[in-house]
Amino acid sequence: MKYSENKIFDDSNVNAILDRLYYHVNANCPGINVMESLVLSGAGAAIIQGAAEKPLQNVILVTDNMEVFDYVRNGLSKALAAKGAMYFQERALLYFQGLYLEVWLSLQPLTVVYSNSISLQHINEIDPDLL
């Protein structure tokens, strides 16, 4: 992904963590189109698609691929040197200095849109609880 190159978030550390996240998921989930299977969601994705700007409390990604989600739960926090992590049946929370990152498992196929080489969950499909 090109979070850093496109300066998606104001905080360059957040962009760098997301670029590293996609690198590790790609490397550990061969044969999966990670750009289609793990997408930005929540308020961040909504703002990029034209919703009113507001301060973000966290960054949310969503996947519809169980292999990707299993890697997120079983290896990603170590690969990214997260300060902490909590895991639930359909959600993983990773903590970094200045960033709360959530990865949700969707049981429904994702509708993906693109902006500046970033894959996003379509605004109409973002769970209102994630906004």
Buried (B, 14 or more C-beta within 10 A) or exposed (E): BBBBEEEBBEBEEBBEBBBBBBBBBBEBBEEBEBBBBBBBBBBBBBBBBEBEEEEBEBBBBBBBBEBBBBBBBEEBBEBBEBEEBEEEEEBBBBBBEEBBBBBBBBEEEBEBBEBEEBBBBBBEBBEEEBB
